[in-house]
Amino acid sequence: GKLGERGEMYTSMQFVLVLFIIIGNIPVFGRVLYTVFGPMLFASGCALAIFGAKELIEVDGLTPWPVPAENGKLVLSGNVFKEIRHPIYSGLLCTMIGLSVMTGSSLRLVLTIVLYYVLNMKSDFEEEELLKKYGEDYQRYREEVKGKFVPESFVQFFRALLKFRYNQNAE
């Protein structure tokens, strides 16, 4: 067959990635990950968590427990909460990914993946408790703000990008 019809690009990318994994670095670009991308994720994650906590503190709703505070109010108008339902967890995950990249620690990255699963389960439990306390108000909020950890606009962008790429390959 013709070059490219058998999926040579995928196999080439596979071999290159395996090579980078074996040598433990990406020549030239790897440095950028450690010195730019990691710190950017770390700082962005810290900021996101702080802004989310600030908005909860303002309505007396900040608690480390997944069961809402008795005197807390439902945050529906906060800037960060308009985009994602769990900005503190999102910020924590970004911070930990950034730290993993900055330090080049695969163990930290694996532990961050485990943390994601723990936070996902915790947020599911938390949302059930929020539904019990706030009922239809929280249900409406959850329907309006689809992004649990990542803004829906980001998800839609990457879905469109993947769909475009898939459609290009199908032609």
N, C-alpha and C positions, 0 to 999 in steps of 0.2 A: 503494500500500500504506500500511499504518499506520506511524506514526513508530516507528523502531527495528527494523523488519523487514528493512530493506535493509542493515543494518550501519552505520548513521549514527554510532554510538559509536566504531567503529574509525576511520572517516574523520575524525571530530572530533579524536580523540587524535592521529592522523597530522598534521593541520594544526597543532595546538597544539605538538607536538614540533618540527615543521619551523620554526615561528615562533621557539621558544626557541633552536633551533640557530642560526638566522639572527642573532638578536639577541645570542647568546652568553651568555645568562643565563636563569635561571628567576626571574621576579619574586617577591620576598619569600622564597621557599624556597631560592633559589640561595645566599644568604648562609649558610644553615644547613649546606648541603653543604660549603662552604669552611671554616667555623669549627667545626663539630661533627663531621660525618660523616667528613671527611677525616682529621682528627687522631685520631678514635677508631679508624679502620681502621689508620692508621699505628702507633699505640701497641699495638693488639691484635696486629698482624702482628709487631712487634718482640718482644712477649712470647711469642708462639707459637714463633717461631724460637729464642729464647733457651731456653725450656723444652725444646724438642726437642733442641737442642744439648747442654743439660745432661744429659738422659737418655742421650744417646749417649756423652758424655764419661765418665759413671759406669761404663760397661761397656767402655771403651777402644775404642769403635767409631766415633768421629768422624773422618771423612776427607772432604775436598772431592771426592774422586774417586768415580765410581759403582761402582768395584770395591771390595767390602768389605775393610776392614783385616784383615791376616792374624791378628792377635791379638784382633780384635773378636769380640764375642758378639752373638747375635741378641737384639734388644730385643723382648720380648713382653709385659712386665709394666709398662712405663712408662705413666704417666697419659695423656700426650698420644698415645702410640702405640696406645692402646686405641681411639682414635676415628679417627685418620687415619694412613696409612702413611708419609706424607712431610710431617711438620709443619714442618720447616725451610723447605722449598720453599713450603708454604702460607703460612707467616709472611712469607717474602720477597715473595710475590705480594700479600698484603694490605698490606704496608708500601708497596710500589710503587704500588698503586692509591690508597692513602691520600695518598701524596705527590702523585700526579697530580691528585687532587681538590683537595687543599689549595692547590696552585699554579695550578690551572685550566689545566694543560698537556695539550693534546690529544696533543702529540708524546710526552710521557711515557706517556700512556695507551696509545697505539699501540705504543710500545716494550715496555710491560708485557704487552700481548697477545702480542707476539713472544716475550718472556721465558717466558710461559706455555707456548707451543709447544716452546721449547727444554727447559724443565724437564719437560714431559710426555715428550718423547723420551728425555731423560736418565734419568728415573725408570723408563721401560720397560726401558732397557738395564740399569739398576741392579737392577731386580727379577729380570731374567734371571740376573745374576751372583749375587744372593742365593739364587736357586733352585739354582744350581750348587753353592754353598757349603753351604747349610743344608737343601736337599732338601725332604722332606715337611714339616718343621717350618715352613719359610717358606710353603709352599703352604697349609698349614692356617691360618696367620696371615693370609694374603692372602684366604682364603675367609671368615674370621671378621671381619676388618676390611676392609669393602668400600670405604670412603672413601679414595681415593688422596690428594686434596688437600682435600676437603670431607667432613665427617662424613656418613655415610649417613643419619642422622636428619634433617639439613638437606635433603638431596636428596629424601627421602621426603615431608617436609613440603611442599616446593614442588611436587612432583609431584601430591600430593593437592589442593593449592590450585588448580593448573592444571586438574586433572581436574574438580574441583568447578565451577570457572568454565566449563569447556567444557560440562559437563552442564547448567548453568543456561542457557546459550545454546541448547542443543539443544531445550529444552522449549518 
